[in-house]
Amino acid sequence: MATLIVTDSNASLPRELVRGLPLLIVPMEIHAGGRTYHDGVDLTPQELYSMLESGELATTSPPQPSAYLEAFREAREPAREIVCLTPSADLSAAHKAAMQGADAARTEGLDIDVRVIDTRTAGSAQGLVALAAARAAAGGSKADVIEAAGRGMAGVAMYGYLDSLRYLARNGRVPRIAMWLGELIDVKPILSLVDGSIGLIERPRTRRRAMDRLVGLAAAHLAGARGRIAVMHANAPDRAEELAERLRTELDPAELFVTEFTPVIGAHVGPGLVGCALHAAEG
């Protein structure tokens, strides 16, 4: 029996990478300028950053339960078993919405089996988990898919540095005094996302030091394994390519791809973030 993966757009997976895989992506929502946009559908990252630069405040919300229900309906044509991978429930209400969508599918009597899994991560780290699950689904059973997702969740981490605290301050996620001090001394905070929690690792003073630290963190996480790496960025393609080249040269990963964050993440961090998601398993 075929198994299909459902995840959401914050996973930031390049379309060319998932083309042909049994994977459906449900768009998150961005609210700006009195309108609601669907992530990656009717708003590009560049359009979002233009809004932010003009002073527009953007907020986000998870997919509605009805959006998950519609995805489950669509998925039942090629598949009867669905594994839905959501961002950490500590970071997003998407997990709750997906559970409600699955309940609605059962109430509706759809002939499908939906398993909703909290990946305990988000962004490109969630993307690595979804990619591993989709590849397993292409040639395996639902049990194989769940096992692949579990391995992905166990070995994944994400690190990145912010070029500016301005947009987090605007969204109320850091005090404005911290933003002013950060701009004054050119701090580039390095953040981690491990086991569902976001943490501040350190505050290097320059981009070069931040980039060096990212490479060191990646090497420590992979611990000699070739692993898989997603290099991600928010409107910073040149620095993302620089990081990707260093990681290729110094770590020789089994797989590496570069991806741009979708607008739903850009709405929180603004332009300039560069980082990497890593999975230590080579398979």
N, C-alpha and C positions, 0 to 999 in steps of 0.2 A: 504494500500500500504506500503510495507516494506521500512524502512529508514536505511541507512548505514552511519557510521561515517568514515571519512578519516582524519587522522592527520599525523604528521611527527615524525621521530625517536627521536628528541630531547625531546619528552615527557617522554622518559625513563621508559616506562611501562613494568613490568615483563611479560614475555610471558605466564607464567602459570596463571596470573591474568586475562588476556584478552582472553584466549582460549575459544572459543565458543561464544564470543560476536560479534555483527555485526560491526567490526572495522578493517579497513585497515590502515597499517602504511607505509608511504612513506619514504624511507631512504634519509637523507641528505648526503652531500658529504664531504669527507676529502681529502686534497691534501698534500702528503708528499713523499719525496724521488723520485720525478718525476712521481709519480703514483696518480691516483684518486681512492679512495676507497668509498664504499657505507656503510654508518653508520649501524653497527649491522649486516651486511651481509658478508663482506669479510675482516673485520678488527675488532679484539676484543679490549676491553679496555687495556688489558695487553700488546698486541702488540703495541698499540699506545704509552703507557707509556715507553716501552723499546726504542722506537724511540726518544721520547723526552729526555730521560736520556742520550742518545748517542749524543745529540746536534742537532738532526733533528728538523727543523721548520715545523710545521703543520698548515695549514690554512683550512678554511671550507667554504662551500657555500650551499645555500638552494637547495632543489630538483629543477630540471629543470621543466619548464612548461610541457614539454613532459612527465615527470615522473608523474605529477599530472593527465595529460590526460589519461595515461595508467591506473592509479588507477581508474579513473572514468569509463573507459571502462570495467575494471574488475568488478567494483561494480554494473554495470547495469544488470548483470546476476541475482543476488539475489534481487536487489532493483531498484526502479525507482526514489527514492528521496535520495539525498546525502547531508549530512551536513559536510563540511570540516572545521576543526578547526586548525588555524595556530598560531604560536607564534606572539607576539606583532610586529606590523609593524614598531615600533620604534627600535626594536632590530634585526630584520631579514627581508630579502627580500623574505622570504617564502610566505608571504601573497600575494605579487604582483605576484609571480610565480603561486600560486594557482588560482588567479583571471584570469591569462592568460590561464591556463589550462582549467578553466571553460568556458572561451570565445571560446577556440578551440573546446571544446565538443559541444557547441551550433552551431558553424560553421560547424562542421562535421555532424550535424543532429542527434546526439545521443538522444535517447528517454529517457532522464533523466532530473531531476530538481536538479541543484547543488546550494547550498547556502554556500558561503564562509564567515566564521566568524573569525575576529581578536579577539583572547582570551585576549589580553592585558597582557599576561604573557608568561612564557616559562618554559622549563625544567619539573620537576616533578609537578609543579603547573599546567602547561598545561595538564599534564597527569591526574591529578585529574578531571579537567574539561572534558577531553575526556572520562574518565572512567564513569563519571556520565551520560554523553550524550549517551554512548554506552549501558549502563544499561537501560536507558529510551527507547532507540530504540528497545531493545529486546522485549518490551511489549507494546509500545505506538506508537503514531503518530509522524509525523514530528514536529507538534506544541509542543508535549510533549518533544521532543528532544531539540528543541530550547529553551524551557522554562528551562529544566534541565541545559543546557549549560549556560544560563544566570544567573541562581542561583549560579552555580559554579564559574563563573567569578566574581560575586558580592562579594563572601565571601572568596576568595582564597588569600593566601600570601605565600611567600617563604623566608626563612632565612637560611644563611649558613656562615661558617667561613672558611677562607683559611689558610692552614698550612704554605704557603709560597707565597710571591709575585713574585717569580722568573719567573714563566711562563707567568703571565700577563705582566711583564716587557719585556720579550722576544718578546711578540706579540705587544708591543707598547701601551698597555692599561694602564700602569702606568709608570711614569718616573723611570729610572734606579736608580736615587738617592733615591727615595722612597723605592725601592726594597732593596738597600743596608742598609738603615736605619732600615727597617723592619726586615731584617735578623739579624742585630746587636743587636736589643733590643727584639727580639723574639716576634714581634707583630703578632696577629692572627686577621686580620680584619674581622668584621662581616658585611655582606652585606644583603640588603633586595631587594626583587622584589615585588613591589606593584603597581597595576594599570599601568603596562607597563614601569615603571621606576626602574632602579637599583640605590640604595643609600647605602652609607657607614653609618652604625649606630654607631659603636665605634671600638676601637682598643685594646682589652684586651691583656695582656702580656703573658698569658699562655693558654694552651689547656683547662685546668680545668676551668678557668674563662670564656673562650669562650663557653664551654659546658654549664656551669651554665646559661649564658646569653641566649643561645638558648632556654633552657627550660623555662626561664622566658618570653621570647618573644612569645613562643608557647602558654603558659598559658594566656597571655594578649590577644592574638588574638582570642583564642577560648572563652574566657570570660565566662567560666562555661559550655559551650556546650560541648558535648562529641566529636562531629565532626569526621573528617576523616584526617588522617596524612600519608604522604609518607616521610619516612626517606631516604635520598639519600646520596651517597658518591662517591668519585672518588678514587678508589683503597685504601680505608680505611675501610674495613669491620668490624674490631674490634671496632673502635670508633663509627661506625654507629650502631652496635648492642648495644653498651653502651648507646647511645642516645635513641635508640628505647626502651630499657628497662626502662629508666628513664621516658620517656613520657607515657609508658603504666602504670607504677606504680603511677605517680603523676597526670596524666590527665584522665586516663581511657577512651581513645577514642573509638568511635563506631567501627572504623576500623583503622588499622595501618599495613603498609607493608614497607619492606626495599627493596630498589632498587639501582643498580649501574648506575651512569650516563653512557650514551652511549659515544663512542669515540668523537662524534662531540662536546660535552661539555667539555670533558677531554682535547681536543686540546687547549682550551682557558685557563682553570684554572689549568691544570696539576694535578698530583696526590695529594691527601691529603684533598680535600674539604669534609666537612661533613655538613649536614643541614637537613632541613625539610620543606615540603610544607604542608599547612594546609587549611582545609575548615571548617568553623564554623558550617554549617548546619549539623544536625545529619542524615538527610535522604540521 
